[in-house]
């Protein structure tokens, strides 16, 4: 299966963003940084797709891009930090780690027909709806969503093309970076981005936690994500995609509704979404352990 679809997707998304003026010198600094970081990660991903790069080298690049992005936006982020009792450096370090994790988790989830493309279309489409029309972040989100729609024409089950590291890695960065930038600009609360992309965040994070508890090498390839188990339980790529599409749409709608709510109501909605997804992950895990084995 060819894994170079992300090259076209990122190229088109960034080209449209630049052509629209969203990444010009007078545009929001965050969008310029997002485009630069995505380009660097895309180049790294293409190299890795052609000739595997050492894990330590990949993580070093991911970490460097994440730290640089958060550091350059530190002033804007500081105005939105609700944890006034925490040292700013601690909060920024946590955000950089979350950004680096997003880069990797999106790559982990690019393993089933239509999955990563659909999440990009719905996730960035949600960002475009939630950000003011014509702003740099709005234009970037719309460009990525449009590129994802074109990519899905080739990635829909049965897939003829996958993103590869050249697409999934920078898309993961753009997802978390856009969520952070939108929060810094006051377009949405801190929980908005994680809830929009919660189907990917929960699946990848829960799988990592379980593998860590089992003492398994985290860098070794595996088939333990919920979407992989659903495939193997008999749903196949198309069946598992339908379930994830419903989850993606539900999370996007919940995030857009929650954004309109005030205080405890919005937080309660966000927590409920995450709790339900964790419960769903647990159900898949139980079904997987009870499956008949030869």
N, C-alpha and C positions, 0 to 999 in steps of 0.2 A: 504494500500500500504506500503510494507516494506521501511524503510528509513535508512538503514544501509549500503548502497552501498559505501558511502564515506569512510568507515573504510577500505575496501579492496583497494580502489583507493589510499588513502593516504599512506597506508602501503606499497603497491607495489612501488609507486613513490619514497618514501623516501628510501626504501630498495635498489632500483636500483641506486639511487643517491649515497648512501653510498658505495655500491659495486663497483661503477665506480671510486671511489676515489674523487668525486667532493665535498664530505663533510668531507674529511680527514683533519688532522691538518695542512697540508701544502697547502690546497686549499684556495680559496678566502674566506676571513672572512665573506662576505655578504652571501654566500651560506650556510655556517655553521650556521649563525644566522637565515637564512630563514628556514632551516630544523628544528632547535630547536624550533623556534616560531610556525611553522606549527604543530609540534608534540604536543606542549602544548595546542594549540587551538583545535586540534583534540580530545585530551582527554577531554577537557572541553565540546566540542560538543557532544561527546558520552554520557557523563553524562547528558547533557541537553536533549538529545533524549530519555533517559530512564526515567528521572525524571526532569521536567522543573525547571531550575535554575532561581532565581530572576533576573529581567532585570538589576538592579543596579550591581549585582555581575558579570553578563556576560559582561556588558559594562566596568566594572573596569578591568577585565582580558584583554579584547580587547585593552583598552587604555594603559595598562601597557606593553603589548607586542609591541604595536606600538611605544610608547615612547622609549622603550629600544632599538628597532631595529634602529630607526632614530638616537638616541643618540650615539650608538656605531659606526655608519657610518658617524657621523658628519664631521669628517676630510675629508673623501672622497667627501662628498656632497658639502662641502664648496668650493672645487676647481671648481665646476660646476655651482655655483650660479650666475645667470646673474644679480641678483638684488643687486648690490653692495651697493646701498644706504640704504637697509633695514638692521636692526639688524639681525645677524645670528640666534639669539634665536627665533625671530618671524617667520622666514622662516622654521626653524626646527619644530616649533610648528604647523604650517600650514601643513607641510608634515606628521606629526604624526596624525593629525586629518584626513587627506585624507586617510591615511593607515587604520585607525580605521573604517572610513566610508566604504572603500572597503571590509573590513571583513564582515560588515553587509549587504551591498547591494548585494553581491553575494548570501548570504543566502536568501534574499528576492526574488531573481530571480530563485531559485530552486523550482519552483512550477508548471512546465508544462513539459510534456514528451519531453525528449531530449534536453531541452534548456540549462541547466547548463553544461551538458556534452559536448555539441557541442561547447559552448563558451570556455570551457577549452581546447578542442582539437585544435580549430582554434587559440585561443589566445596564448597558450603556443607553438604551432607549429610555429607561427609567431615569437615568441621570439627565438626559436631554430634556425630559418632561419637567423635572424638578428644578432645573437651573433657568435663570432668566434668559429669554430668547435673545440671541445675538451676542451673548457674552462669549469670551474665549472658551470657557469650559463647556458651554452649551454647544458650540460649534465642534469642539473636539469630540464630545460624546456622540453627537449626531453623525460625525464622520466615521467613528469606530462602529457604531450600530449599522450604518449603511454598508460598510465593508463586510461586516459579519453576515448581513443578509445575502450579499453576493457570494460569500464563501459557502454558505449553507446550501446553495444550489448544487454544490459538488460534494458536500459533506453529509447531506441528508441520507438516511438509510435507503438502500445500501450505499455506503460512502465510497467515493472514488478518490478521495483526497483528505488528508488530515493537516492540521496546522503545523505540527512539528515544533521543536523548540524555538525556531525562528519566529513563530507567531504566538504560541501559548505563553512563553516567558514574558515578552513585552506586554501582552494583553493583561496578564496578572498584575504587572506593575502599574499599568494604566488604570486598572480597576481600583486598586487600593489607593494609588496616588490621586485619582480623581475624587474618590470618596473623601480623602483627607483635605484636598484643595477646596472642595465644596463646603466642607465643615468650616475651614479657615475663613472662607468668604461669607459665611453665614447663610448659605443657601439651604442647608439642612443640618439636623443634629448629628452628633458623633456616631450614633447607632445606625444611621440611615444606610450608609454603604454596606456595613456588615450584614444587615438584614436583607438588602437587595440581593447580595451574593451568598446568602446563607446556605442554599443547597450545596454549593461547592465548599464553603468554609467548614460546615459541619461534617460533611463526608470526609474530606481530607484530614481535618484535625482529629476527628474521632478515630480514624484509621491509624494515624500516626501515634496517637496515645495508646491504642491497643497493641500495636506492634512494639512500642517502647516497653510496655508492661510485660510483654512476652519475651523481651530480650532479643528481638530479631534485628539483624543489621538493617538500618533505616535506608541505606543507599542501594540495597539489593532490590531488583525488580520483583513485583508480586502482583497478585490478583485478589486483593482483599478489600478494595473499596466497595461501598454499597452498590454502586452502579455495576461493578464487575460481578458481584454476587447475584444481583438480579438477572443479569445476562445469563449466567450459568445455571440459575434456578429454573430457566425455561422461558423467560420473557424475551430474551434476545435483545439485540440493539434497539429495534423499533419499540418493543414493549417497555423497556427501561426508560427510553427517551420520553415516551408519553407520560410516565410517572414524573420524571424530572421537569418536563415542561409545565405540568400542573403545579409543581412545587415552585418553580421559578416565577410563574405568573402570580401565584398566591403571595409570594414574598414581595414582589414588586408592588402589587396592589396594597398590601398591608403597609409597606413602607410609605407609599404615597398618601395613604389615609392617615397613618400615624404622624406624618410630618405636619398635618393640619391640626393635630390634637395638642393640648398643652400639658406640660409637666408629667404627673404620674400616669395619666392615661396613655400617653405616647410610650413611656418606658414599659408599662404593663403589656402593651401590644407587642413591643419588640421582644420582651422576655418570653411571651407566649409563643411567638413564632419560633424562636430558638428551641424552646422546650418541646414543641410538637415535632420539630425536625429531629431532635435528639431521640425522642420516643420512636419515631419512624425508623431511625438508624438501628435502634435496639431491636425492633421487630424484625428487620432484615437479618440482623445477627442471629436471632433465635431461629428463624427459618433456615438459615444457613447451617447452623449446628444440628438441626433436626433432619436435614436432607438425607434421603437414602443414599448410601454409599455402596459401591460394588465390593 
